[in-house]
Amino acid sequence: MAEPAMLPRIAGQADAATSSAPTSGIAPRGAIRLEGISRVFGGGVVAVDRIDLDIQAGEFFTLLGPSGCGKTTLLRMIAGFETPDAGRILISGREMQSVPPHKRPVNTVFQSYALFPHLSVAENIGFGLRMRGVARPERLARTEQIMALLQIDAFARRNPAQLSGGQRQRVALARALVNEPEVVLLDEPLSALDAKLRAELQVELMRMQKRLGMTFIFVTHDQHEALVMSDRIAVMEQGRMLQVGPVLDVYEQPRSVFVAEFLGLSNIWKFTPRPGNMAETAIGALSIATPITTQRTAMIRPEKIWLYPEADAPRDRPNMFAGVVREAIYMGASTQYNVALAGGAIVLALDTNNQAAERSWGPGERVVLELKPANIMLIDG
């Protein structure tokens, strides 16, 4: 497999970062290690609570969580804008404790883009190179190269005020990438964009990261954004990392109710174990494929529930529940159904619209839900 295409290295760039920090062992360029990182603000507010984490070189890693969970504080500590109260940060095996922000091998793309309004696009992108003392011919060549890569070379002479939100986002990213950092930090850079442009740039940013082979650390509170773009996700809450893993694992096998509810829609029930892998829940008795040990909470994603017209429902399968559609919410590619069961419990089901003309239900219609035992997950309460 060929190495990912990289921008030409700036002479002396890596040396400047290396000379500022002691070597703490051999590590790939762009690998990050956090050891016991904590940050406490005034009044005893714990923003980050004893986090240990390894981020692989060349990985698209996302910090996901609600506002105030500590994800931006953690990103700022990696960048050097905040100082940990405990623990240490290593980038490419080099400890960053005594390295100021401008000498760390990272570049940050902020939510506000932080572009200089009085400079042109090309001048904004080349600003960091100029501050590093890169010669003008090389600076111009690198600026032109990154503008061509991000398809913004046609805007080189414009000022930021003359650009759309998507164009400004590309300029901010180009300014970060042109310095060829070991790590790119992205603090919710797509949050100000409209939905269509945001979706386009999510895919574009993911593809660009794979092409460049750089380590990207992305902060967001948007679950869909995290699922689309990431190699791995860390779900954060109250300064702690509740679960870290590949996107598929975290979504399909959440370890807690918080992770299950934050990363997508879910139906969650407390249960009492019964013999034969049965669980008594608010909707009735459920047959569960996974052996029940210490867990007392069951969940199923709404898209994993099968819906049938009452007359056509299978009769010889476990976990079949009759109900009445209370609400049908058309969402384009799918329809979300809120179904009331006989005992009054509400179940959320999601059905794709590839057969909407032949199979769809409105409020008041009777349906049967099938919750296949293999699709029911056990999680910690």
VEXNUBA-714926 format. One record per residue (C-alpha): x, y, z; residue number from 1; chain. Coordinates in Angstrom, 1 decimal, always signed. Each point is the difference from the previous one (the first is absolute). Last residue first. Layout:
BEGIN
+--------+--------+--------+-----+---+
!      x !      y !      z !   k ! c !
+--------+--------+--------+-----+---+
!      X !      Y !      Z ! NUM ! A !
...
+--------+--------+--------+-----+---+
END
This chain:
BEGIN
+--------+--------+--------+-----+---+
!      x !      y !      z !   k ! c !
+--------+--------+--------+-----+---+
!  -27.8 !   +1.3 !  +34.1 ! 381 ! A !
!   +2.7 !   -2.2 !   -1.6 ! 380 ! A !
!   -0.9 !   -1.3 !   -3.4 ! 379 ! A !
!   -1.6 !   -3.1 !   -1.5 ! 378 ! A !
!   -0.7 !   +0.2 !   -3.7 ! 377 ! A !
!   -3.1 !   -1.3 !   -1.9 ! 376 ! A !
!   +0.7 !   -0.6 !   -3.7 ! 375 ! A !
!   +0.7 !   -3.7 !   +0.4 ! 374 ! A !
!   -3.4 !   -0.5 !   +1.7 ! 373 ! A !
!   -1.9 !   +1.4 !   -3.0 ! 372 ! A !
!   -2.4 !   +2.7 !   +1.1 ! 371 ! A !
!   -3.0 !   -0.4 !   -2.3 ! 370 ! A !
!   -2.7 !   +2.7 !   +0.0 ! 369 ! A !
!   -3.6 !   -0.6 !   -1.0 ! 368 ! A !
!   -2.1 !   +2.8 !   -1.5 ! 367 ! A !
!   -3.5 !   +1.5 !   +0.6 ! 366 ! A !
!   -0.8 !   +3.3 !   -1.7 ! 365 ! A !
!   -1.1 !   +3.0 !   +2.2 ! 364 ! A !
!   +2.7 !   +2.4 !   -1.3 ! 363 ! A !
!   +1.2 !   -0.9 !   -3.5 ! 362 ! A !
!   +1.8 !   -3.0 !   -1.3 ! 361 ! A !
!   +2.3 !   -0.7 !   -2.9 ! 360 ! A !
!   +0.7 !   -3.0 !   -2.3 ! 359 ! A !
!   -0.9 !   +0.0 !   -3.7 ! 358 ! A !
!   +0.7 !   +3.6 !   -0.9 ! 357 ! A !
!   +2.8 !   +0.3 !   +2.6 ! 356 ! A !
!   +1.9 !   -2.9 !   -1.3 ! 355 ! A !
!   +3.5 !   +1.5 !   +0.0 ! 354 ! A !
!   -1.2 !   +2.2 !   +2.9 ! 353 ! A !
!   +2.2 !   -1.5 !   +2.7 ! 352 ! A !
!   -1.8 !   -0.9 !   +3.3 ! 351 ! A !
!   +1.0 !   +1.4 !   +3.4 ! 350 ! A !
!   -1.7 !   -1.3 !   +3.2 ! 349 ! A !
!   -0.6 !   +1.7 !   +3.3 ! 348 ! A !
!   -1.9 !   -2.0 !   +2.6 ! 347 ! A !
!   -2.6 !   +1.6 !   +2.4 ! 346 ! A !
!   -1.2 !   -2.0 !   +3.0 ! 345 ! A !
!   -3.8 !   +0.1 !   +0.6 ! 344 ! A !
!   -0.5 !   -3.6 !   +0.9 ! 343 ! A !
!   -1.4 !   -0.8 !   -3.5 ! 342 ! A !
!   +2.9 !   +1.6 !   -1.8 ! 341 ! A !
!   +0.1 !   +3.6 !   -1.2 ! 340 ! A !
!   +2.1 !   +0.4 !   -3.2 ! 339 ! A !
!   +2.0 !   +3.2 !   -0.7 ! 338 ! A !
!   +1.1 !   -0.4 !   -3.6 ! 337 ! A !
!   +2.9 !   +1.8 !   -1.7 ! 336 ! A !
!   +0.0 !   -0.1 !   -3.8 ! 335 ! A !
!   +3.1 !   -0.4 !   -2.1 ! 334 ! A !
!   +1.9 !   +1.5 !   -2.9 ! 333 ! A !
!   -2.0 !   +3.2 !   +0.1 ! 332 ! A !
!   -0.8 !   +0.5 !   +3.7 ! 331 ! A !
!   -3.7 !   -0.7 !   +0.2 ! 330 ! A !
!   -1.2 !   +0.0 !   +3.6 ! 329 ! A !
!   -2.7 !   -2.5 !   +0.8 ! 328 ! A !
!   -1.7 !   +0.3 !   +3.4 ! 327 ! A !
!   -2.3 !   -2.1 !   +2.2 ! 326 ! A !
!   +0.3 !   -3.2 !   -2.1 ! 325 ! A !
!   -1.9 !   -2.7 !   +1.9 ! 324 ! A !
!   +1.5 !   -3.1 !   +1.4 ! 323 ! A !
!   +0.7 !   -3.7 !   -0.3 ! 322 ! A !
!   +3.2 !   -1.5 !   +1.4 ! 321 ! A !
!   +2.0 !   -2.9 !   -1.4 ! 320 ! A !
!   +3.1 !   -0.9 !   +2.1 ! 319 ! A !
!   +0.3 !   -3.6 !   -0.9 ! 318 ! A !
!   -1.0 !   -1.5 !   -3.4 ! 317 ! A !
!   -2.8 !   -2.3 !   -1.1 ! 316 ! A !
!   -2.8 !   +2.4 !   -1.0 ! 315 ! A !
!   +1.6 !   +2.0 !   -2.7 ! 314 ! A !
!   -1.8 !   +3.3 !   -0.7 ! 313 ! A !
!   -2.1 !   +0.4 !   -3.2 ! 312 ! A !
!   -3.4 !   +0.9 !   +1.5 ! 311 ! A !
!   +1.4 !   +2.5 !   +2.5 ! 310 ! A !
!   +2.0 !   +1.8 !   -2.7 ! 309 ! A !
!   +3.7 !   -0.6 !   +0.8 ! 308 ! A !
!   +2.8 !   +2.0 !   +1.6 ! 307 ! A !
!   +3.5 !   -1.2 !   +0.7 ! 306 ! A !
!   +2.1 !   +1.6 !   +2.7 ! 305 ! A !
!   +3.7 !   +0.5 !   -0.7 ! 304 ! A !
!   -0.5 !   +3.6 !   -1.2 ! 303 ! A !
!   -1.3 !   +0.9 !   +3.5 ! 302 ! A !
!   +3.2 !   -1.1 !   +1.7 ! 301 ! A !
!   -0.6 !   -2.6 !   +2.8 ! 300 ! A !
!   +0.8 !   +0.3 !   +3.6 ! 299 ! A !
!   +0.0 !   -2.2 !   +3.2 ! 298 ! A !
!   +0.9 !   +1.0 !   +3.5 ! 297 ! A !
!   +0.7 !   -2.3 !   +3.0 ! 296 ! A !
!   +3.5 !   -1.1 !   -0.9 ! 295 ! A !
!   +1.8 !   -2.3 !   +2.5 ! 294 ! A !
!   +0.0 !   -3.2 !   -2.2 ! 293 ! A !
!   -2.7 !   -0.5 !   -2.6 ! 292 ! A !
!   +1.2 !   -2.2 !   -2.9 ! 291 ! A !
!   -0.5 !   +1.8 !   -3.3 ! 290 ! A !
!   -2.8 !   -1.3 !   -2.3 ! 289 ! A !
!   -2.8 !   +1.8 !   +2.0 ! 288 ! A !
!   -3.6 !   -1.1 !   +0.1 ! 287 ! A !
!   -2.1 !   +2.8 !   +1.3 ! 286 ! A !
!   -3.0 !   -0.2 !   +2.4 ! 285 ! A !
!   -2.2 !   +3.1 !   +0.0 ! 284 ! A !
!   +0.2 !   +3.6 !   -1.0 ! 283 ! A !
!   +1.1 !   +1.3 !   +3.4 ! 282 ! A !
!   +2.6 !   -2.8 !   +0.2 ! 281 ! A !
!   +0.3 !   -3.7 !   +1.1 ! 280 ! A !
!   +3.1 !   -1.5 !   -1.4 ! 279 ! A !
!   +0.4 !   -3.5 !   -1.4 ! 278 ! A !
!   +3.3 !   -1.8 !   -0.5 ! 277 ! A !
!   -1.5 !   -3.3 !   +1.0 ! 276 ! A !
!   -1.1 !   +0.8 !   +3.6 ! 275 ! A !
!   -1.1 !   +3.6 !   +0.7 ! 274 ! A !
!   +2.1 !   +3.1 !   +0.6 ! 273 ! A !
!   -1.8 !   +3.2 !   +1.1 ! 272 ! A !
!   +0.3 !   +2.9 !   -2.5 ! 271 ! A !
!   +0.6 !   +3.7 !   -0.4 ! 270 ! A !
!   -0.9 !   +1.2 !   -3.4 ! 269 ! A !
!   +1.7 !   +2.0 !   -2.7 ! 268 ! A !
!   -1.2 !   +0.8 !   -3.5 ! 267 ! A !
!   +2.7 !   +1.9 !   -2.0 ! 266 ! A !
!   +0.7 !   +3.0 !   -2.2 ! 265 ! A !
!   +3.6 !   +0.9 !   -0.8 ! 264 ! A !
!   +3.3 !   +0.4 !   +1.9 ! 263 ! A !
!   -1.2 !   +1.9 !   +3.0 ! 262 ! A !
!   -2.6 !   -2.5 !   +1.1 ! 261 ! A !
!   +2.2 !   -3.1 !   -0.2 ! 260 ! A !
!   +3.0 !   +1.8 !   +1.5 ! 259 ! A !
!   -2.0 !   +1.3 !   +2.9 ! 258 ! A !
!   -1.6 !   -3.4 !   +0.6 ! 257 ! A !
!   +3.3 !   -1.7 !   +0.3 ! 256 ! A !
!   +2.4 !   -2.4 !   -1.8 ! 255 ! A !
!   -1.2 !   +0.8 !   -3.5 ! 254 ! A !
!   +0.4 !   -3.0 !   -2.4 ! 253 ! A !
!   -1.3 !   +0.8 !   -3.5 ! 252 ! A !
!   +0.9 !   +3.7 !   +0.1 ! 251 ! A !
!   +3.3 !   -0.2 !   +1.9 ! 250 ! A !
!   +1.1 !   -3.1 !   -1.9 ! 249 ! A !
!   -0.9 !   +1.4 !   -3.5 ! 248 ! A !
!   +1.8 !   +3.3 !   +0.7 ! 247 ! A !
!   +3.2 !   -1.6 !   +1.2 ! 246 ! A !
!   +0.6 !   +0.4 !   +3.7 ! 245 ! A !
!   +0.0 !   +2.1 !   +3.1 ! 244 ! A !
!   -2.7 !   +0.0 !   +2.7 ! 243 ! A !
!   -0.9 !   +2.1 !   +3.0 ! 242 ! A !
!   +2.8 !   +2.4 !   -0.3 ! 241 ! A !
!   -0.2 !   +2.3 !   +3.0 ! 240 ! A !
!   -0.3 !   +3.8 !   +0.4 ! 239 ! A !
!   -3.7 !   +0.0 !   +0.8 ! 238 ! A !
!   -0.9 !   -2.1 !   -3.1 ! 237 ! A !
!   +2.2 !   -1.1 !   -2.9 ! 236 ! A !
!   -0.5 !   -2.5 !   -2.8 ! 235 ! A !
!   +3.4 !   -0.7 !   -1.6 ! 234 ! A !
!   -0.4 !   -1.0 !   -3.7 ! 233 ! A !
!   +2.2 !   -1.9 !   -2.4 ! 232 ! A !
!   +0.6 !   +0.0 !   -3.7 ! 231 ! A !
!   -2.3 !   +3.0 !   -0.2 ! 230 ! A !
!   -1.8 !   +2.0 !   -2.8 ! 229 ! A !
!   -3.5 !   -1.3 !   -0.4 ! 228 ! A !
!   -0.7 !   -1.2 !   +3.5 ! 227 ! A !
!   +1.4 !   +3.2 !   +1.6 ! 226 ! A !
!   -2.0 !   +2.3 !   -2.2 ! 225 ! A !
!   -3.2 !   -2.0 !   +0.7 ! 224 ! A !
!   +0.6 !   +0.3 !   +3.7 ! 223 ! A !
!   +0.4 !   +3.8 !   -0.1 ! 222 ! A !
!   +1.7 !   +1.3 !   +3.3 ! 221 ! A !
!   +3.3 !   +0.4 !   -1.8 ! 220 ! A !
!   +3.7 !   +0.1 !   +0.5 ! 219 ! A !
!   +2.4 !   -1.5 !   -2.7 ! 218 ! A !
!   +3.5 !   -1.2 !   +0.5 ! 217 ! A !
!   +1.6 !   -0.6 !   -3.3 ! 216 ! A !
!   +3.3 !   -1.9 !   -0.4 ! 215 ! A !
!   +1.5 !   +0.5 !   -3.5 ! 214 ! A !
!   -0.2 !   -2.5 !   -2.8 ! 213 ! A !
!   -0.5 !   +2.6 !   -2.7 ! 212 ! A !
!   -2.4 !   -2.0 !   -2.1 ! 211 ! A !
!   -1.8 !   -1.5 !   +3.0 ! 210 ! A !
!   -0.5 !   +3.5 !   +1.5 ! 209 ! A !
!   -1.2 !   +1.4 !   -3.3 ! 208 ! A !
!   -2.6 !   -2.8 !   -0.3 ! 207 ! A !
!   -1.4 !   +0.8 !   +3.4 ! 206 ! A !
!   +0.0 !   +3.7 !   -0.6 ! 205 ! A !
!   -1.9 !   -0.5 !   -3.3 ! 204 ! A !
!   -2.5 !   -2.3 !   +1.6 ! 203 ! A !
!   -0.8 !   +2.5 !   +2.8 ! 202 ! A !
!   +0.2 !   +2.9 !   -2.5 ! 201 ! A !
!   -2.9 !   -1.3 !   -2.0 ! 200 ! A !
!   -2.2 !   -0.6 !   +3.1 ! 199 ! A !
!   +0.8 !   +3.5 !   +1.3 ! 198 ! A !
!   -0.8 !   +1.5 !   -3.3 ! 197 ! A !
!   -3.5 !   -1.6 !   +0.1 ! 196 ! A !
!   -0.7 !   +0.8 !   +3.6 ! 195 ! A !
!   +1.1 !   +3.7 !   +0.0 ! 194 ! A !
!   +3.4 !   +0.8 !   +1.4 ! 193 ! A !
!   +0.8 !   +1.5 !   +3.5 ! 192 ! A !
!   +0.7 !   -3.4 !   +1.6 ! 191 ! A !
!   +2.6 !   -1.1 !   -2.5 ! 190 ! A !
!   +3.2 !   +0.9 !   +1.8 ! 189 ! A !
!   -1.1 !   -1.6 !   +3.3 ! 188 ! A !
!   +3.5 !   +0.4 !   +1.5 ! 187 ! A !
!   +2.4 !   -1.8 !   -2.5 ! 186 ! A !
!   +3.5 !   -0.9 !   +1.2 ! 185 ! A !
!   +2.4 !   -1.0 !   -2.8 ! 184 ! A !
!   +3.0 !   -2.1 !   +1.2 ! 183 ! A !
!   +3.5 !   -0.4 !   -1.4 ! 182 ! A !
!   -0.2 !   +3.4 !   -1.6 ! 181 ! A !
!   +0.7 !   +0.6 !   -3.7 ! 180 ! A !
!   +0.0 !   +3.8 !   +0.3 ! 179 ! A !
!   -2.3 !   +0.1 !   -3.0 ! 178 ! A !
!   -2.5 !   -2.1 !   +1.8 ! 177 ! A !
!   -1.2 !   +2.5 !   +2.5 ! 176 ! A !
!   -0.3 !   +2.9 !   -2.4 ! 175 ! A !
!   -1.7 !   -2.3 !   -2.5 ! 174 ! A !
!   -2.6 !   -1.0 !   +2.7 ! 173 ! A !
!   -0.8 !   +3.7 !   +0.7 ! 172 ! A !
!   -0.3 !   +0.6 !   -3.8 ! 171 ! A !
!   -2.3 !   -3.0 !   -0.4 ! 170 ! A !
!   -2.2 !   +1.2 !   +2.8 ! 169 ! A !
!   -0.1 !   +3.5 !   -1.6 ! 168 ! A !
!   -1.1 !   -1.5 !   -3.3 ! 167 ! A !
!   -2.8 !   -2.0 !   +1.7 ! 166 ! A !
!   -1.3 !   +3.1 !   +1.8 ! 165 ! A !
!   +0.0 !   +2.0 !   -3.2 ! 164 ! A !
!   +2.8 !   +2.4 !   -0.9 ! 163 ! A !
!   +0.2 !   +3.7 !   -0.6 ! 162 ! A !
!   +0.4 !   +0.9 !   +3.6 ! 161 ! A !
!   +3.1 !   -2.3 !   +0.1 ! 160 ! A !
!   +1.9 !   +2.2 !   -2.5 ! 159 ! A !
!   +0.3 !   -1.0 !   -3.6 ! 158 ! A !
!   +3.4 !   -0.4 !   -1.8 ! 157 ! A !
!   +0.3 !   -3.7 !   +0.2 ! 156 ! A !
!   -3.6 !   -0.8 !   -0.7 ! 155 ! A !
!   +0.5 !   -2.1 !   -3.1 ! 154 ! A !
!   +2.6 !   -2.0 !   +1.8 ! 153 ! A !
!   -2.7 !   -1.3 !   +2.4 ! 152 ! A !
!   -0.1 !   -3.6 !   -1.3 ! 151 ! A !
!   +1.3 !   -1.5 !   +3.3 ! 150 ! A !
!   +3.0 !   -1.6 !   -1.8 ! 149 ! A !
!   +0.5 !   +3.0 !   -2.2 ! 148 ! A !
!   +0.1 !   +2.3 !   +3.0 ! 147 ! A !
!   +2.5 !   -2.3 !   +1.7 ! 146 ! A !
!   +2.3 !   +0.1 !   -3.0 ! 145 ! A !
!   -0.3 !   +3.8 !   -0.5 ! 144 ! A !
!   +0.9 !   +0.6 !   +3.6 ! 143 ! A !
!   +3.0 !   -2.4 !   -0.2 ! 142 ! A !
!   +1.4 !   +1.7 !   -3.1 ! 141 ! A !
!   -0.5 !   +3.5 !   +1.5 ! 140 ! A !
!   +1.8 !   -1.0 !   +3.2 ! 139 ! A !
!   +2.8 !   -1.7 !   -1.9 ! 138 ! A !
!   +0.6 !   +3.1 !   -2.1 ! 137 ! A !
!   -0.4 !   +2.4 !   +3.1 ! 136 ! A !
!   +2.5 !   -1.8 !   +2.3 ! 135 ! A !
!   -1.5 !   -1.6 !   +3.1 ! 134 ! A !
!   +0.7 !   +2.2 !   +3.0 ! 133 ! A !
!   -2.4 !   -1.9 !   +2.3 ! 132 ! A !
!   -2.3 !   +3.1 !   +0.2 ! 131 ! A !
!   -0.1 !   +0.0 !   -3.8 ! 130 ! A !
!   -1.0 !   -3.7 !   +0.0 ! 129 ! A !
!   -2.8 !   +0.8 !   +2.4 ! 128 ! A !
!   -1.3 !   +2.8 !   -2.1 ! 127 ! A !
!   +0.0 !   -2.0 !   -3.2 ! 126 ! A !
!   -3.7 !   -1.0 !   +0.2 ! 125 ! A !
!   -1.2 !   +3.4 !   +1.0 ! 124 ! A !
!   +2.1 !   +1.7 !   -2.7 ! 123 ! A !
!   -1.4 !   -2.3 !   -2.6 ! 122 ! A !
!   -3.6 !   +0.7 !   +1.1 ! 121 ! A !
!   +0.6 !   +3.7 !   +0.1 ! 120 ! A !
!   +0.9 !   +1.8 !   +3.2 ! 119 ! A !
!   -2.0 !   +2.8 !   +1.7 ! 118 ! A !
!   -2.6 !   -2.4 !   +1.6 ! 117 ! A !
!   +2.6 !   -2.3 !   +1.6 ! 116 ! A !
!   -1.7 !   -3.4 !   +0.3 ! 115 ! A !
!   -1.0 !   -1.3 !   +3.4 ! 114 ! A !
!   -2.0 !   -3.0 !   -1.5 ! 113 ! A !
!   -2.7 !   +0.7 !   +2.7 ! 112 ! A !
!   -0.3 !   -3.7 !   +0.8 ! 111 ! A !
!   +3.8 !   -0.2 !   +0.2 ! 110 ! A !
!   +2.5 !   -2.0 !   -2.1 ! 109 ! A !
!   +3.0 !   -0.7 !   +2.1 ! 108 ! A !
!   +3.6 !   -0.9 !   -1.0 ! 107 ! A !
!   +2.2 !   -2.4 !   +1.7 ! 106 ! A !
!   +3.8 !   -0.7 !   +0.3 ! 105 ! A !
!   +0.3 !   +2.1 !   +3.1 ! 104 ! A !
!   +2.2 !   +3.1 !   -0.2 ! 103 ! A !
!   -2.8 !   +2.6 !   -0.2 ! 102 ! A !
!   -1.9 !   -1.6 !   +2.9 ! 101 ! A !
!   +3.0 !   +0.1 !   +2.5 ! 100 ! A !
!   +2.0 !   -3.2 !   +0.7 !  99 ! A !
!   +0.7 !   -0.6 !   +3.7 !  98 ! A !
!   -2.5 !   -2.8 !   +0.5 !  97 ! A !
!   +0.0 !   -1.2 !   -3.6 !  96 ! A !
!   +1.8 !   -3.4 !   +0.5 !  95 ! A !
!   +1.3 !   -1.4 !   -3.2 !  94 ! A !
!   -1.1 !   -3.6 !   -1.2 !  93 ! A !
!   -1.6 !   +1.3 !   -3.2 !  92 ! A !
!   -2.1 !   +2.3 !   +2.2 !  91 ! A !
!   +0.1 !   -0.7 !   +3.8 !  90 ! A !
!   -2.4 !   +1.6 !   +2.5 !  89 ! A !
!   +0.5 !   -0.2 !   +3.8 !  88 ! A !
!   -2.0 !   -0.4 !   +3.1 !  87 ! A !
!   -1.3 !   +2.5 !   +2.5 !  86 ! A !
!   -1.3 !   +3.5 !   +0.1 !  85 ! A !
!   +0.2 !   +0.1 !   -3.8 !  84 ! A !
!   +0.9 !   +3.3 !   -1.6 !  83 ! A !
!   -2.4 !   +1.6 !   -2.5 !  82 ! A !
!   +0.9 !   +1.6 !   -3.4 !  81 ! A !
!   +2.7 !   -2.7 !   -0.6 !  80 ! A !
!   -1.7 !   -1.6 !   -3.0 !  79 ! A !
!   -0.5 !   -3.3 !   +1.9 !  78 ! A !
!   -1.3 !   +2.0 !   +2.9 !  77 ! A !
!   -2.4 !   +1.8 !   -2.3 !  76 ! A !
!   -1.4 !   -3.3 !   -1.3 !  75 ! A !
!   -0.6 !   -1.2 !   +3.5 !  74 ! A !
!   -1.8 !   +3.2 !   +0.9 !  73 ! A !
!   -2.1 !   -0.4 !   -3.2 !  72 ! A !
!   -1.1 !   -3.5 !   +1.0 !  71 ! A !
!   -0.7 !   +0.9 !   +3.6 !  70 ! A !
!   -3.7 !   -1.1 !   +0.3 !  69 ! A !
!   -1.2 !   +3.7 !   +0.1 !  68 ! A !
!   -2.1 !   -0.3 !   -3.2 !  67 ! A !
!   -1.0 !   -3.6 !   -0.8 !  66 ! A !
!   +2.5 !   -2.6 !   -1.1 !  65 ! A !
!   +2.2 !   -1.3 !   -2.8 !  64 ! A !
!   +3.8 !   +0.1 !   -0.2 !  63 ! A !
!   +0.8 !   -1.3 !   -3.5 !  62 ! A !
!   +3.1 !   -1.7 !   -1.3 !  61 ! A !
!   +0.9 !   -0.1 !   -3.6 !  60 ! A !
!   +3.2 !   -2.1 !   +0.2 !  59 ! A !
!   +3.3 !   +0.6 !   -1.8 !  58 ! A !
!   +2.1 !   -0.8 !   +3.1 !  57 ! A !
!   -2.1 !   -1.8 !   +2.6 !  56 ! A !
!   -1.6 !   +1.8 !   +2.9 !  55 ! A !
!   +0.7 !   -1.5 !   +3.5 !  54 ! A !
!   -2.1 !   +1.1 !   +2.9 !  53 ! A !
!   +0.2 !   +0.3 !   +3.8 !  52 ! A !
!   -2.4 !   +2.6 !   +1.5 !  51 ! A !
!   +0.2 !   +1.0 !   +3.7 !  50 ! A !
!   -3.1 !   +2.2 !   +0.1 !  49 ! A !
!   -0.3 !   +2.9 !   -2.4 !  48 ! A !
!   -2.2 !   +3.1 !   +0.8 !  47 ! A !
!   -0.2 !   -0.6 !   +3.8 !  46 ! A !
!   -1.6 !   +3.2 !   +1.4 !  45 ! A !
!   +1.7 !   +0.6 !   +3.4 !  44 ! A !
!   -1.1 !   +3.6 !   +0.3 !  43 ! A !
!   +2.5 !   +1.1 !   -2.5 !  42 ! A !
!   +0.9 !   -2.6 !   -2.8 !  41 ! A !
!   +1.3 !   -3.5 !   +0.4 !  40 ! A !
!   +1.9 !   -1.7 !   -2.8 !  39 ! A !
!   +1.1 !   -3.6 !   +0.0 !  38 ! A !
!   +2.2 !   -2.1 !   -2.3 !  37 ! A !
!   +1.0 !   -3.4 !   +1.4 !  36 ! A !
!   +2.2 !   -0.9 !   -3.0 !  35 ! A !
!   -0.9 !   +1.3 !   -3.4 !  34 ! A !
!   +1.9 !   -1.6 !   -3.0 !  33 ! A !
!   -0.1 !   +1.4 !   -3.5 !  32 ! A !
!   +1.4 !   -1.5 !   -3.2 !  31 ! A !
!   +0.8 !   +2.5 !   -2.7 !  30 ! A !
!   +3.3 !   -1.3 !   -1.1 !  29 ! A !
!   +0.3 !   -3.6 !   +1.3 !  28 ! A !
!   +1.4 !   -0.5 !   +3.5 !  27 ! A !
!   +3.5 !   -0.7 !   +1.3 !  26 ! A !
!   +0.5 !   +1.0 !   +3.6 !  25 ! A !
!   -0.3 !   +3.1 !   +2.2 !  24 ! A !
!   +2.0 !   +2.4 !   -2.0 !  23 ! A !
!   +0.4 !   +3.3 !   +1.7 !  22 ! A !
!   -1.8 !   +3.0 !   -1.5 !  21 ! A !
!   +1.1 !   +3.3 !   -1.6 !  20 ! A !
!   +2.5 !   -1.6 !   -2.4 !  19 ! A !
!   -2.6 !   -2.2 !   -1.5 !  18 ! A !
!   -2.4 !   +2.7 !   -0.9 !  17 ! A !
!   +2.6 !   +2.1 !   -1.8 !  16 ! A !
!   +1.6 !   -3.1 !   -1.6 !  15 ! A !
!   -3.4 !   -1.0 !   -1.5 !  14 ! A !
!   -0.2 !   +3.4 !   -1.8 !  13 ! A !
!   +3.6 !   +0.2 !   -1.0 !  12 ! A !
!   -0.7 !   -0.1 !   -3.7 !  11 ! A !
!   -3.6 !   +0.0 !   -0.8 !  10 ! A !
!   -1.1 !   -3.4 !   -1.1 !   9 ! A !
!   -1.7 !   -0.5 !   -3.4 !   8 ! A !
!   -3.7 !   -0.7 !   +0.3 !   7 ! A !
!   -0.9 !   -3.6 !   +0.6 !   6 ! A !
!   -1.4 !   -2.7 !   -2.3 !   5 ! A !
!   -1.0 !   -3.1 !   +2.0 !   4 ! A !
!   +2.7 !   -2.8 !   -0.2 !   3 ! A !
!   -0.8 !   -2.6 !   -2.6 !   2 ! A !
!   -1.4 !   -3.4 !   +1.0 !   1 ! A !
+--------+--------+--------+-----+---+
END
